[in-house]
Amino acid sequence: MRRVSERFLFSAEAVNERGETVDSFDLSEPARDSLVAEAERRGISPSALSVLILETVVRDNLFSAVLDE
């Protein structure tokens, strides 16, 4: 994980706003800290938790619920 100003990059395959596949995305420091703490509580890596969250949102079509729409 490398630090970029006050944001952090996690390695995980993602698609950016231009539809290009990228292997990292950035998170604010508070989001990163929460993700790391939850990953540690579950005994998995932050990257694995990120993938689990994204796959669950997609699989269960939870976009509106997660985005509070």
C-alpha positions as CSV (number, residue, x, y, z in Angstrom):
1,M,0.0,0.0,0.0
2,R,1.4,3.4,-0.9
3,R,0.4,6.7,0.5
4,V,-0.7,9.5,-1.8
5,S,-1.2,12.8,0.1
6,E,-4.1,12.1,2.6
7,R,-5.5,9.2,0.6
8,F,-4.4,5.6,0.4
9,L,-4.2,3.1,-2.5
10,F,-5.2,-0.5,-2.1
11,S,-4.3,-3.0,-4.7
12,A,-7.3,-4.6,-6.2
13,E,-8.7,-4.8,-9.8
14,A,-11.2,-2.1,-10.5
15,V,-12.6,0.0,-13.3
16,N,-12.1,3.7,-13.3
17,E,-14.5,6.4,-14.5
18,R,-13.3,6.0,-18.1
19,G,-14.1,2.2,-18.1
20,E,-10.4,1.2,-17.9
21,T,-9.3,-1.7,-15.7
22,V,-7.0,-0.5,-13.0
23,D,-5.3,-2.5,-10.2
24,S,-5.7,0.0,-7.4
25,F,-8.1,2.6,-6.0
26,D,-7.8,5.3,-3.4
27,L,-9.6,5.7,-0.2
28,S,-9.7,8.6,2.3
29,E,-7.8,8.0,5.5
30,P,-10.9,7.5,7.7
31,A,-12.3,4.9,5.2
32,R,-8.9,3.2,5.0
33,D,-8.7,3.0,8.8
34,S,-12.2,1.5,9.1
35,L,-11.5,-1.0,6.3
36,V,-8.2,-2.1,7.9
37,A,-9.8,-2.4,11.4
38,E,-12.7,-4.5,10.0
39,A,-10.3,-6.7,8.0
40,E,-8.2,-7.3,11.1
41,R,-11.3,-8.2,13.1
42,R,-12.2,-10.7,10.4
43,G,-8.7,-12.0,10.1
44,I,-8.4,-11.2,6.4
45,S,-6.4,-8.6,4.4
46,P,-8.0,-5.2,3.5
47,S,-7.7,-6.1,-0.1
48,A,-9.7,-9.3,0.4
49,L,-12.3,-7.5,2.4
50,S,-12.6,-4.9,-0.4
51,V,-13.2,-7.6,-2.9
52,L,-15.7,-9.3,-0.6
53,I,-17.7,-6.1,-0.2
54,L,-17.7,-5.3,-3.9
55,E,-18.7,-8.8,-4.9
56,T,-21.5,-8.9,-2.3
57,V,-22.9,-5.5,-3.5
58,V,-22.9,-6.7,-7.1
59,R,-24.2,-10.2,-6.4
60,D,-27.0,-9.1,-4.2
61,N,-27.7,-5.9,-6.2
62,L,-27.2,-3.7,-3.1
63,F,-26.2,-0.5,-4.9
64,S,-29.2,1.6,-3.8
65,A,-28.9,0.3,-0.2
66,V,-25.2,1.0,0.0
67,L,-25.5,4.3,-1.7
68,D,-28.5,5.3,0.4
69,E,-30.7,6.0,-2.6
